[in-house]
Amino acid sequence: MTILRPAIFTIFAGFALTACQGAEAPVEQSKAAVSEPTKRIITKDDKFTYANYDEVRVTHLDLNLDVNFDAKVLDGIATIDFERVTDDADMLVLDTKDLLIKSVRIFADGKPEGVTDYTMDAADKVLGEALRIPLTDKTDQVLISYRTSPKAEGLQWLSPAQTAGKKYPYLFSQAQALNARTMAPLQDTPAVRMTYSATLRVPDPLLPLMSASQGAKDENGEHRFEMPQPIPSYLLAIAVGDIKFKPINDHIGVYAEEYILEAAAEEFSETPQMEEANTKLYGPYRWGRYDLIVLPPSFPFGGMENPRLSFLTPTLVAGDKSLTNVVAHELAHSWSGNLVTNSSWRDAWLNEGFTSYVENRVMEELYGERRAVMEQALDMEGLKRAIGEAKRPELTHLKLPEDMEHPDDAFTLVSYIKGANFLFFLEDRFGREKFDPFLKAWFNDNAFKAVTTEDFISYLHENLHKDNPDALTRAELEAWVYGPGLPETARNPESDAFNEVTRLIGTWLAGDSNGDEMLEASKKWSTHEWLHMLNSLDDFGDVGSENLAVLDETYSFTGTQNAETAFAWYMQAIKGGYEPAMADLENFLMTVGRGKFIYRLYGALKDNGKAEWADEVYAKARPGYHPIAQRRIDDILNK
């Protein structure tokens, strides 16, 4: 590939370059087009939806549902308002998966046009079934009576025995990436934004929550919710259970089961300062309240950025605020992702890479450069591992390949950490004094819009690069966005604290120290330093079970209550054949459902001669895992 001079960019209206590695050429687009998307010709570029959003776009969803714990279903009506993109559109195509459609009625100007003969396509394992609803030239609303399936992948129904209180059942959802269609018929693509409202009926004394304003129960026993800001479907969320609330300030608080409520409120007490840091850097918070809910342990993610109500795993409640960067991440999504959204999962780095960058900037603002650099270094260690484990090189591009098999392929550290490091690279080249206002303007100018990688490239050129042409070459941009692996221009974050940890563990493993110096130094280590120490054992080859036994005896890793440290330790115990840790590892796998941990642990067990033991543990643990986790681990263990 020929390296072009920086001045070549001025020829194009927005980095109209030909991508390397066989990627498609970015769409040429002006600054005006970026800021006024309603004037653009809408093209459908999301392969993971049946929705014909290039012809008809859903604008509002109203749900009226009974939450039936006995049958493990949501049962009721979805009313959908839409607008025609093309004047001659005569069909509304919606995404569904495992939904029982009872009837479909169509309306015009609030008046019924009658029951319509809808059709449903044959089911696809990944995409579900297309629901095709014929429209008259006056139809502007459809009313769908439906029922979810007890096996809906986007909903987990927990029995009382699976909750902390053991008295009442619990329900929570996970719509990202394709699971909103298991909760309701809709256009399940991030390219479409809609407002929504909901009326829920739940058994007493359970409390329902949604990613919306939380309405009090009325005289009819119904709970009403409103989301006035338009959101993509994957941000539709629900939780119902024996849930309590504790405020942190006047517009931020924590929901949780009672056993963890006080601890969680204390752990996340610095969330208001995180909001202030975000606002200072990137503009106002636009969503009203910002509350957090700590879900049961089976929640398969660290967090989920549902607007107004971030979902969090209880593994974040470590007692020392050492893992609250996940809270910073979910809050940052209120700007990057929820406010400005990737239009398809091929562009997932626009959500996750931007958010990981903002998260790190906020952590630096609150806790200083030392912690921010340590987190960058840990992230870089994980990114290099993820690149090495990628199924194929194209999945290490920021702009993911057109033949990506499943949206899950987008949610790797490539989108998160390579994406963040691309922004660090741009920050280094243009300088913070220019890059910070640019990023703030990006969020403001594209608020409540869906964007593509090519939109960002165009915006970057028009608003930053054009006035600073020597800061960036075309070849460098292509290497980051359309190239595999980690470009040569990436930062190499180096932590003095980590270097000292590496020196101490290396000296001990080499037999040049009895470990006293490391023992004394470790009394002041942060969780980040402990994680680096455990992860760095891989750099010293086969550490051996004897050395692991000494480390365990000295530092009591087995059974530690810090989930991040426990995970790092159990990975080393598996690879090193350290049998005394296996009983506590089984307990960890039985009680923690966070995919970040359990996917790699099961994979390591399989790869290190423990496949039979892993199968036995998984058979016991599987009923308590979320359906998303079940599917992923089934694949890992070849079930």
N, C-alpha and C positions, 0 to 999 in steps of 0.2 A: 504494500500500500504506500502510495506517495504521500509524504508529509507536505501539507500545504502551508504557505506562509500565513501568519495571523491575519494579514490584511485581506485575505480572500473572503473572510466572513462578510465584509461590507458589500459584497456583490449580491448576497442573498437576503431575502426579506425575513429570515428567521432561521439561520443555520440550515438552509435547505441542502443538506449533505446526503451523500449516498453512504448508507451504513456498511460497515465491514462485516465479515463473517456471515454474509448471506442475509442479513436483516433487511427489512424493507426500508425504503427511503422515507424520512419524516415528511409530514404534510407541511407544505409552505403555508405560513399563516402570519397575518399582520397583528400588530399590537391591538388595534381596534377590535379585531375578530376575537382575540383572547378575552377582552373585557366585556364583549357583548355576544355571548354564545347563542342567544335566541335568534340571531340573524344568520347563523351558520346553517349550512345544509347538514342535517343529522344523518350520519351513516352508522350502521350497526356493525360494531367491531368486537363484540363480546360473544365468543363461541359457546359460553357456558349458560346461555339463556335461550329459551324459545321465544321470548317476548319480541314482538314486532314494534319496538320502541322508535324505530325510524318512521313508522306510520301513525301509531297511536301511543301516547305517553300517559301513564297513570299520574295523577296530580294529588289525590288524597285517598287514604284508606281508612274506613271506619269499621271497627270490629265490635261485635256484640256477642259475647261468649260466656258460656258456662265452663268453669274449670272443674272437671269431673275426675276426682282422684280415684274413685272406684273403678271406672273404666279406663283411666289414664288417657283421657282425651280432652281436647278443647272442642266444644260443640256450639255452633251458632251461625252467625251471618257476617259476611264481609261485604261491605258496600264500597264500590270503587267509582271515583270520579276520574275522568280522563279528558284529554284534549287531543284533537286530531292534528297530527303533524302534516299529513297530506289530506287534501280536501276530499279525495275519493275513497278514503279508508273505510272498509266495510266489515272489518274483522278485528276483534281484540284478542290477542294471544297472550296468555298468562302462563307462568310457571307453577307447577304443582308437583308434589312428590308424596306418595302414600296418603293422599287426601281422598276422602269419600265425598264426592260432589252430589248433593241431593237434588238441587234445582238451581236454575239461573233465570232471573227476571231482568228485563231491561226497562229503562226509564228515559223520558225526555222532559226537560224542564220540570222535574219533580212529579210528573204524571206517569203512571205505569203504561208501558207498551205491551206487556204480556210476558208469558214464559217463553223462552227461546230454546231452540234445539241446538244445544252446544255439542261439541265433539271433543274427544280426548284421544291423543295419539298413543301408540304403544309405549310402554314404559322403557326408559333407558336407565341403566344401573346408576349412572352418575347424575344425569339431568332430570330424571323423573318423567312426568307426563305433561305434554302441552295441553292446555285447556283453550279451545278455540270457540269464541263467542261471536256469532254473527250480529252485526249492527245495522240498524236502519240509518238513513241519512240524518235523523234527528236524535238518535240515542246519545246521551251524554253521561249515563250512569248505569252500572250493573249491580245487581244484588245477588250474592251467591250464598246459598245455604250449604254448609259443609261440616265435616268432622275430621279431626286429625286421627292419625293412627297411633296406637300404643307404642309402636316401634319407631315413631318419628325421630330421625337422627338429631333434629334440632331441639328436642325436649328431653329432659331427664326427670323421671318421676321417682322420688325416693320414698320408701316406706318409713314409718316412724322409727323402726329399728335402725335405719341408715342415717338418722339425724342425731345430733348431739343430745337433744332433749328427750328423744325416744318416745315422745307422746303424740306428735302430729306429723303428717306427711309433708313433703317439700317438692316443689317444682321449680326448675329454672331452665332457661333457654340458652342456646348458642346458635345464632343465625349465620355468622360468618363461617364459610364464604358462601355456601349454596343452600343453607338450611332454613332460610326464611320461608322457602316454598314448602317446607314440611309443617309450617305453622299456619300459613294462610295462602290463598291463591293471589299472586301478585306478579309484578315484573321484577324478577329477582336478579337484578344486575346493578352494579354501582353506577352505571351510566344514567340511571333514572333516580331522581329525588322526588320525594312525596312528603306531604304532611300526613299526620295520622291522629286518630282519636280512638278511644276504646271504652267500652263498658264491660266490666267483669263482675261475675257472680262467683264467690268462693265460699267454702264452708267456714262457719265461725269456729274458732276465733282467729283464723288465719289472715295474714295481711298480704295483699297483692301489691306489687310494685311493677312499674314499667319504665322504659327509657323515655319518659315524658313527665309533665307536671303531675304530681301525685294528688289526686282528688280524694277527699274524705268520703266514707260510706254514707249514702243518702238514706232517706226513710224507707226506701224499697230494698235496702240491703245491697245496693249496687255501688261499685267503685268506678269513677269516671276519670279518664286520663286524656290529656291533650298534648300533642307535640306540634307547636305552631311553626317551627323551623323545618324546612324540607330536608329530609334525610334519605340516604340510600337504604334499600331494604335490609341489608345485613346489620343495620343498627336497630332494628326492631327487637325488643327484648322484654322478657317477663320473668318475674320471680314471685313465688307464693309460698309462704311458710310461717312458722312461729318466729316471726322476725321482730326485733326491737330496734329502737333508734336512739342515738346519742348525738347531739349537735357538737360541732367543733367551733363554728361561729354562726353568724346569722344566715349564711347561705351555703354552708358546707357542713355535712354531717356523715355519720356512719350508721348503716343498717347491718345487723348480724343476729345470729342466734345468741341467746343471753350468755352462754358460756364464754364467748370470746369478745363480747361487745366492748367492755371496758378496756381490755388489752388492745383491741384494734383502734379504738378512739385515741388512745395514747400513742400507739405506734404511728398513726397517720396524722398526728396533731400538727405537723408542719405543712400540711397541704395548703393552707391559706398563703403561706410564704411562697410556695411553688406557684400558685396562681398569680401572685404579685410579680414574681420574676418573669413568668410568661407574658403577662400584660406589659411589663416594662420593655421587653424585647420585641414583642410581636403584635401588640395591639390588644384591644379589649376582649374579654371573655363574653361570648354572645349567646349563651345558652340558659341564662337565668340561674337556677341552682346548680351546684355541683356536689352530688352525694356519691358515696362509696357503699358498696354492699359486699361483705365477706360471705362468700358462698360455702356450701359444704365441701369437704376435701375432694370429692369426685370431679369438681370443676377442672377441665383438662388444660386450662391455660393459666399463665401468671395473672393476666388481666384481660378484660375486654372493654373497649372504649365506648360502650353504649352511652349516648349523650344524656346528660343530667344524672346518670347512675352508672358509674364504672363498676363492672364486676371484678372481684379480686379473689385470688386463692388464699386460704388461710395459711399457706406456707410462707407468706410474707410477714406474718406476725412473729418476728424473731426476738422481740424484747429489747432491741437496741437500735432500732431504726436503720439497720444496715442494709435492708433490702427495699427501702422505699423508693429507689430509682424506678421501680415498676409503677408506683403511683405517679411519679413524675412523667413516665411514659404515657400512661393512660390519659392523664390530664392534658399532656401536650397534643394528643389526638384531637382535642377540642379546636385546635387550629389546623393541624396537618392530618387530614383523613376525614374527620367529621365535617370540617368547614370547607376544605378543598380536598376533593376525593378523586382517587384514581378511577378512570372511566371503565377500566377492565382490570382483571387480576394479572394480566401481562405487565401492567404498569404498577404493580404493588409497591415498588420501591418509593413511589410518590407518596404513599401513605406511611409505610413503615420506616423507610430510610430518613425521610424528613423528620418523623417523630423521634427516631433514635438520636438524630442530631440535636433537635430541640431539647430532648431529655438531658443530654450531656451538658448543653449550655446552661440549663437550669440548675443542674447539680453543681456546676462550677460556680454559678452565681451565689448559691446558698452555702456551699460547703468548701469552696476553694478549688484551686487548680490541682492540688495534690490528689484529691479524691477523683476529680474528673479524669485525670490522666490514668489513674489506676483502672477506672472503669473502661476507658478506651483500650488500655492494654489487654484487659481480660476479654473484651469484645473481639479484639484482633486475633487473640489466640483461638477463640471459637470460630471466627470467620475462616481462618486458614484451615482449620479442621473440616469445616463444612464444605469448602471448595474442594478439598481432597476427597471428600466422600460423595460429591455430586454424581448423580447417575449419568450425566453427560455434560460436556462443556457448555452447551447452550443454556443450561440451567444456572450458570454462574454469570450470565449477562444481567444487567439491570433491566433492560427491555427484554422480557422473557419471550421464548420462541412461540410461534403461532401454533405449533403442534403440541404444546404443553397438555399433558393428559388430564390433569386435575388441578383445580385451584390450590389444593394443598401444596403443590410443587412451588407455589409462589412464596410460601411462608417459611422460608429458610433464612439463615443469617446473611445470605447474599442480599436479599431485599432490605433487611434491617441494617446490617453493619457495613456492607459494601456501599449501600445507598447513603448511609451517614458519612462514610469516609469520602464519597464523592463530594458531598457538601463541605466537609473539612478541607478538601483539596481546593474547592472554589473559594472558600474563606481565606486560605493561605495565599492564593494567587491574587485575589482582589483586595484583601485586607478587610478586617472586621468593620472598619469605619464606613466602607462601601457595601459590604455584603449584608450586614444587619439591616440597614434600611431597605435593601433590595428584597430580602426575604419577608420582611414585614409588609412590603407592598404586594408581594406575590400572594400572601394570605388575604390581604384586603381586596385586591383587584379580582380575585377568583373566588371570593367567598360564596358558599352555597352553590358551587359549580362542580361538574365532573371534568377532569382534565386528563390529557395524555402526556407521555414522555415528550412527544414532539411539541406540545403546547409549552412545556417548560423550556425546552431548548430555544424555541422562538422567543419566549419572554426573556430568557437569559440574554439573548443577543440584543434585543431591542432596548432593554432596560439596564444592562450592565456592561456586556462585552463590547458593544458598539463604541462606547466612549473609552474603553480600555482594551484596545485590540491586541496589545502585546501580552496580555495576561494569560492567554489560553490559545492553544493551537487546535485545529480541527482533528488532528491525529490523537491528541490527548483526550478530547471529548469523546471520540469514537471508542477509544480504548476503555473508557469508563462505562459508557452506556451500552455499547454494542459488542464489546469484546469480552472474552472469557477471563476468569480468574481475577487476580488483584494487579492493577497496573503498577508500573515502576514508579509512578508519581505519587503513590499512596504514602500517607504519613507512616512513620514507624514509631508509635507512641512508646516512650521509654520512661519507666517509673523508677526513680532512685530507690524507693522503698522496695519494689519488686526485685531490683538488682541485688539488694542486700539479702533479701529472703533466699534468692537463688544461690548466692554465695554461701550462706549458712547451711542450707540443706546439702549443697554439693560438697562442702568441706566435711560434713558429718558422714555422708555416704561414702566418701573416699577414704574414710578411716583416719582423717587428719584431725578429728575432734571427737570428744566424748559426748558432744551435744549440749554441754552446759551453756555455751554462749548462745546457742539457738533457743534453749529453754528460757533464758533470761530475757532475750530480745522479744520472744513471742508473747510475753506478758502484756506488751503494748500493741500487739498486732490487731488490725481491723479484720473484719470478715474478708475483705478483698485480699489481704495479705495471706490469710489462711487458704483461701481458694487458689491463689497463685502458687503457694507451696505445694498443695496437693496436685494441682494440674502439672506443675513443673517436674514431678516425679517421672513423667513420661520421657523427659529429655535425658534421663540417666539410665535408660535401658531397663533390664530386668532388675527391679529393686529387690525382689525376693520376699517371701512371706516372713522371714525372720526379722528383716528391717521393718516391715509393716507391723509386726507384733510389738516391736520396741516403740514405734511411733504411737500405736494405739495405747500401750501401757502408759506412755508419758503424757499424751494429750487427750485421751478418752474420746477418740473420734466415733467409735462404734456406739450407736444410740444417741448421738448428739441431736438436740432439738432444732438446730439451725438447718433447715431443709437444704439450702445450697451447699453447705459444708458436708452434710450427710451424703448428698448425691455424689459430690466429688470424691469423698472417701470410699463409698461403696464401689464406684467405678475402679478405683485402684485395688480394692480388695478382690474384686472379680478377676481383674487382669493378673494380679499377683497370687491368686489361689489362697487367699487368707481366709480359711474356713471359720475361725471364731466370729467373723462378722456376718455370716450367712443368716443366722437366726434373726438378727436385727434388720438385715436387708429384707427378709421376708415380711417382717412387720411393716417396714417402710412401704413395700409394694402393696401391702394389704390396706394401708391407711392413707396413702397419698395418690391422687389421681392426676396430678399435673403432668402433662405430656412431655414437657421439657426434660423431666427426670425419668419417667418410667419407660419412654420409648427407647432411650439410649441404654438404660439398665437392662431391659429385656434383650436388646440387640447384643450387648456385651456378654450377657450370659450365654446366648446362643453361640457367639463367636469364640468363647473360651471354654468349650466343653461342658457347659452347664445347661444344655438345651432341655434335657429331661426334667431337671429340677425346675427350670423356668416354666415348663409346661404345667407342672404340678401346682406351682404357686399361682400361675395365671388362671388355672381352672377354678381356684378358690376366690381369687381377687376379681375376676371378670365381671360378675354380677354387680359389683359396686362401682365399676368404671362407667364413664359417660359413653354413649354410643359412638361418638367420634373416636375416643381412645380405644374402644373395642375394635373398631374397624382397622385402626392403624396397627395395633398390636397383633391382631389376626394376621395381617400382612407380614409383619416382622417375623413372626413365628411360623409362617406358612400354614396357617389354619384354613 
